């Protein structure tokens, strides 16, 4: 069943706008998913929305109506809105006419299932949602088996994390935990800690990433905390040949993860093709 919203003062509009605030997201247990790719990835990974707001006047192509029907079939309440209303709902500067309200992503360390020789990412105290989302996007592209967000400064359900990840938040197992609990969990599963720091002696290409490994990256301003540096099995650095002494944390994550891809070789999917074919 569909409803139509034309008033900017509609209570549903106000509820959605409040979900931009972390306190309201956590209190309600809900999150925002905006954009065609993001909503589609949520559906593809069975993270079904409770509501979908849509505005045909803002659609970017011809595929959006089918996605609206997929949301309807998944049980979402479908709410059409006028362009002015949707622009108030949207957090993007150039909205695409699709915005879903869905349950938050909430996973624990206990819910993660690891294969033999897993490749993990641990992100400690990442402050910027865009960086965290980009780390998730790179992790998905590199075939990472799980991402653990430690001592969070930004929550994984932030709309800008969803946006920067282009919805890969829903395709990856992503858990939140404290650093202490994560260190104990990694030790219990025999996962080696590969800590990234500009001060390491070992180049990242010299580290063995073919075995079970967690690539650990720290906050944008201060890097990894001492608890991780002291417990690391190996610390690695990316060579810096210019005046900058470090890379953006998301860029560093991408370089390290694709070094692991290079070392591990191509992986095959369920269709028998290599992942990069």
Secondary structure, 3 states (H helix, E strand, C coil): CEEEECCCCCHHHHHHHHCCCHHHHHHHCEEEEECHHHHHHHHHCCCCEEEEEECHHHCCCCCHHHHHHHHHHCCCEEEEECHHHHHHHCCCCCCCCEEEEEECCCCCHHHCCCCCCCEEEEEECCCCHHHHHHHHHHHHHCCCCEEEEECCCCCCCCHHHHHHCCCHHHCCCEEEECHHHHHHHHHHCCCEEEEECCCCCEEHHHCCCCCCEEEEECECCCECCHHHHHHCCEEEECCCCCCCCCCCHHHHHHHHHHHHHHHHCCCECCCCCECCC
